[in-house]
Amino acid sequence: EQQQDANSALMELDKGLRAHKLGEQCEAIVRFPNLFSRFPFPILINSAFLKLADAFRTGNNFLKLCVLRVAQQSTKQLDKILNIDEFMRRIYSVIHSNDPYARAITLRMLGSVACVIKDKKNAHHSVQQGLDSHDRVEQDAAIYATIQFASHSHQFASSICNKIAAMLQGSTDITAPIIISLLELCRRCCYDSDLIQAALATKLFASISKHAANSNDRNRSSFTDEAIQSAETLLLTLAPSSETSAQDRRALKTILPTLQQLSESNSGVDVRIAEDIVCLLSSDEIPICSVTSKILLETLASIVTTSSTPHLLDHLASDLFRLLKMATNSANGASNTNAQKVATILCVLLFTSESEMKNSNFPAKILSFIETTLNNWRLYRIARQASRLGQHTVAHTLFNTISKSVSSEHHYFWLTGLADLSTAEAMISASSRRGSGGSNLKNLQGAIHLYHSASTSMMAAVTPNHPLTFQCEYARLRNETLQAHAQLLSACSLIRTCPPSAIAASTGGSKSGEQNEILVARMKSCSDWFMAVETGYSNLHMTSFDSDPKSLLNIDLLQQSCSIMAHAVDVLVLSRGSGLGSITSKSSSFDENALKKVTIMLEEVLKESSPSGPMSQLLTDCLVKCSMAILSVPLSFPRYFYQSLQTTSIKMDEGKDQFVQTVIPRNDYFSTQFLITFPVPGIYNLHIGTNVEDGDGVWWKTGAKETVLVKSFDDNLRIQQQAQQSQARTTP
């Protein structure tokens, strides 16, 4: 019925095309787009466009304009034309007309259907000839057709470049509007035709420069410099136009990984690229909430993550804050997804700025931008990254804010636990910066209490699908580490109650000696505590098979920090004079700056103290400084704490044996037998099932299923028991 309606509608329009009145013909032509939308059948559309091509060939210029308008309105239906050659022949016949307006309409018609005739050489030739026309209307139509063909045919775009360049060089007789149109055409055609090739060539060139490191320095330097210049030029050229051109965006996505690769292998390049990206985003050419801005910021974040340049974004922090303000002003809740993503990436980049981390107003400043403008999911992601990058004050505030908006009880306890962990770490960082012994111990005790509260909340957040095994164990070990540091600070404070040796000799040396023994015993307990926590981190490392390499490195660093403290106590108190070889060898993977700082302090103290003398405040002060040096490094929660990149499941083979027999029914009845051995006495479950195979070899699970419980005995044991029973009966 629908096909009959389509045929009748097409016949009615065809009748209108054959009418003698111009108005009826025009009315029939303008009704074709509605016909295509109602009946999008390839056969109907093919027939209709052939009829329109006949009307275009035989009608006047007004009818040609109407057919052109139909073609422009029906671009989605052009690929359903089956007889392309016949359609092209009827349209192309008008290009030889003596009327320049008819030729102009024909050129625009060819450009409108360029997607289906993009490889027709005669159409390419006619468009190039139209560019040389002295008629302004025909030349404008040729420029329009050139743009359309260049966007669909790279071959045409490459061939037209020389033509456009020659026209621009001899532009003395060309008016200014035509020159502007040719320049726009040059940007679209000449540049776009080789865009992907240039990006791929630069990518290959960067790979060659990387392998050129094995040759002499001169070749490597020349290769690298040219690759960097090419990639940077493409970045500055492609970024402004990639928002409106899909081809430019593809080329930009090709060149950005190359820039990241070059920045990893060449010092100083990462600073230049970071400045270029921030400069592009600060200009008016790229909207801050566009897809291009998101791509550029993701690349900048990757470069910052892999860069070895310290303080890479410190001099760009003010520009990043200005971009963040622009992004949050455009976010407006969840209405602009790109703005939300851009604001999230900008926050992460600001977290990596060393100068901003030392600024006490930084948390309040960044919270004022994002707390009320971004949705809860974006706030959670920002808080997660803040806890991973040491910005625990920001993380605590955001986790507390989000916890008030969740509907699940488990999510509430999870967020509450994270907020307590962030508060504890912020408290530790603040106390280590102040450096006061009594204040440090008090803040450590407060952080330990918060860790206990966080552990309780996380246990309440456990579900069968999310057991949180790693998270709970990680928090427990961190709590144990803080308790060990608090125990060490408390033990070091005992030295103040011990009188100096000169006074102790006159007032009661035995009492001073007893206090010294108590202090040594307390130090021994602290050393054992640190070693026990180190063992716990080692076990956590071995059970974290699914974690990523950086998460494992994080665990190793915490383990080595405990090893450093245990050996420091051993060298300064328990076995003075034994040297620092054990610390250095066992802590080679720890943070280099922290290790160097602790080692220098230990060497200076060992030079000034006597190996055979009693405990002194100089030694305990050194231990306090070592503890504060390690605690001053903000804890970075590993990625595995929040998300796992893989899941490994190992299933044990239960040793099931399967026996299969195929039986052909006889008179609608079949039977079979199995001989099964039970080598070990015990209870076995036998699962018996029947399936049906049809004539085509397809199996159908329509048969009966049964489970039989079988108890197996040992015949030898039964025979022995019977022999013993018979012997017992025959014995008088």
Order of alpha helices (4+ residues) and beta strands (2+ residues): alpha-alpha-alpha-alpha-alpha-alpha-alpha-alpha-alpha-alpha-alpha-alpha-alpha-alpha-alpha-alpha-alpha-alpha-alpha-alpha-alpha-alpha-alpha-alpha-alpha-alpha-alpha-alpha-alpha-alpha-alpha-beta-beta-beta-beta-alpha
